[in-house]
Structure formats: C-alpha cells, structure tokens
Amino acid sequence: RINPGHVGIKVSMSGSDRGVQDFPAVTGWVFYNPIVSTVFEWPTYVQQVVLTKSLDEGNAVNEEITFTNADQMTIATDISYAYSLDPGKVPAFYVKFRTDDMRQFSHGYLRSLIRDKFNEIAGRYKIDEIMGNNGPFLLEVKAAVQKEVVQYGVILEAQFGIIGAPRPPQQRLLIGGHVDHC
C-alpha cells in the first residue's frame, strides 16, 4: 500500500522485466510477488532540513557549514533548506542513490553538495556580501545546487538560507605579548 503523499517503485529481481520500474506507483495498492519483487516508497511532500552548530536543533551533532570566501576568511553558518521529490523522477532518484531513507540523503549527499557549492561560490564574494546583503550569494548557491539535483527529481523549495548571522573567524589580538581571543 502506497500512502498519501508518497510514491513507490517496484523493483523486479527476476524475469525479462527485472530492474527498476520506469514509472512510479501512486497512492493506493500495488500488487507484486514478494518472492521476485520489492516495492520501495518515498515521500513527495516537502522535507525540511536544519543544519546547525547547536546540539538542540536539528541533529544532536554539529552540522554547521563552513566555507572560505574571496577574502580567504573561513566562515561558519547554520542553514536550513527544504526540498521535495518530483514523483515522476523517483525511479531516477532510486537508481542514483539506492536508498529510500530521506534522512540519509538529506544529511549525507545533499548536505555535502550544499557545502561544496557554498565553498565554491563563496570564493567570489567579499565578507560584506556574505555578512550583509547575502541574497545574491544565496541565490547563486541555491541555483548551483538545483542544477546538480534536478535530473534526479529533487526540487529545492523557496526555503533555502542562512539561519541567524554567519560566523566569521574570531579575530585574535596581541595583548601584552599574548594572543587573546575576542
């Protein structure tokens, strides 16, 4: 049974039609022989992900994103993003990622891709363009991520951004011959 807000695909393990079914099964009953087939189910509703340094929000581990900008400053930030799956492309999603665990995808592949795009694109932005009016920077990062995942049916939603203020590296002051952290 495929639940509302989900799609499924049937994977046949034998016969002339073995492999991943090209079209997803929609809400309702899917009949199959469990000896020679398996049905995997994916949510098509919006998945929201929060990646923070805080152990009290999102996962109980530090998942902040760090990147280096054009000023060679390492910046740490908390981000949130939302995405959904295009029901018609779920078979391509399965072939690429071999999982129906959206948490694994969100905190594994997608997190790594987002971190890479933040790092790649931040290299063209000065600190005031990231700390201040960072709209153009975030739009460019989001577009770069979307370009990579659209072929697998992953659709980034409007929510894609920095939570709170980015954290540039703490400046160090030399006080009385000692390094002091601000």
Salt bridges, closest charged atoms under 4 A:
GLU41 OE2 - HIS6 ND1 3.88
GLU63 OE2 - HIS107 ND1 2.94
GLU64 OE1 - ARG167 NH2 2.66
ASP71 OD1 - LYS126 NZ 3.44
ASP78 OD1 - ARG167 NH2 3.01
GLU120 OE1 - LYS117 NZ 3.44
GLU140 OE2 - ARG124 NH2 2.17
GLU148 OE2 - LYS117 NZ 3.69
